[in-house]
Amino acid sequence: MNACGLIVEYNPFHNGHYYHLEQSKKATNADCMIAVMSGDFLQRGEPAIIDKFKRAQIAVKQGVDIVVELPFIYSVQNSDLFAKGAVSTLAALGVSSLCFGSESGEINDFINAYNIFQTKQEDFKHELKRQLTLGVSFPEASRQAYQSIGLTQGNIDLSQPNNILGFSYLKSIYQNNYPIRPVTIKRTKNNYHDQDINNQIASATSIRKEIIDNNQITPIAGEALPSSMIEGLIEYKQHSGVWHYFEHYFDLIHYRVLTMSETELRQINGVDEGLEHRLKRTAQEATSFDSWMHDIKTKRYTWTRLQRMFTHILVNTTKESILSLTNEPLPYVRLLAMTKNGQAYLNKAKKHMEIPLITTLKDRYHPVASIEKQASDSYYSIINPIKRKKLRKQEIGPPYIVD
């Protein structure tokens, strides 16, 4: 079977994701669609609006054949580490192609950019280091470094978020010699960071904002979502009592920062360049997560970088653990949901897999799985203890299967 890989978050699954799924099938002529999906915390450092199990169920109802989990150690990271974990997962599953959305929409633009990057890599590194020493944020330093080698103008602009991610996917494929064909689909009708819903294909950011701000699925948000996602959002809130967003976690994170020493904070992944001092100082006056973010943010520290840092403080993941584990090969692939077609693909694929395909974290003692459990406990920590107990049991349950 010819499998196409997708790298997703589905937070929430919306009409644009369905468009990407259908266009990816057509572009690759795939018999099986495999999505590697971030778990309960996402690449920009945010908690997912509903948990990974419900999002995986909705994905297979919408036409994805297999949903596997991107481990936490990769999901809450910069684009290169995020790509490393996601692409290596898809490679382990034997996909023939990887299709991603981009502002460019032309795969040759990415291939040409990669060839330029390869020949000017030392110039890129030099300019990146120079910008960082000037106190520029990492995304802006990267943009300046890409600009210095001619990769922010012309046919591809590596200052755009989806182009950046797509370029990281390409680098991971080519640098590891994976037999995966990269394909890209042009994003349509919205930008990644759009705050407002203007049509039936809207950004996940704008849809979440509409739902959270109104504490309901408004008609305008509903227009941008398939019916199964609307049902999933309603069911999850009925079972858990919440839709997750960072403000819910303020008390927990605030307590952690107030009671940790600066030495302890310095060991947490993302607490760099003296941020522990700024954290301790601003914590004394913080009254909400949003106000705290505004107090701590500077030109050097982007909103995304600070959110990732706060997520690692919440989950208690250290620099040492993340560095050591992301430098090791992927230890396993974890299955969350599948169709019967996906099951048929896996029955053949797992015979050739070099790492285990697992369906539960029960009895899985690898450090990556231990951190996954920490992330899960942290994610559900804001929920009523009785409801929390039931939701946490999903970590040791079987994958969801739909015909």
Secondary structure, 3 states (H helix, E strand, C coil): CCEEEEEECCCCCCHHHHHHHHHHHHHHCCCEEEEEEECCECCCCCECCCCHHHHHHHHHHCCCCEEEEECHHHHCCCHHHHHHHHHHHHHHCCCCEEEEEECCCCHHHHHHHHHHHHHCHHHHHHHHHHHHHCCCCHHHHHHHHHHHCCCCCCCCCCCCHHHHHHHHHHHHHHHCCCCCEEEEEECCCCCCCCCCCCCCCCCHHHHHHHHHHHCCCCHHHHCCCCHHHHHHHHHHHHHHCCCCCHHHHHHHHHHHHHHCCHHHHHCECCCCCCHHHHHHHHHCCCCCHHHHHHHHCCCCCCHHHHHHHHHHHHHCCEHHHHHHHHCCCCCCEEEEEEEHHHHHHHHHHCCCCCCCEECCCCCCCCHHHHHHHHHHHHHHCCCCHHHHHHHHHHHHCCCEEEC
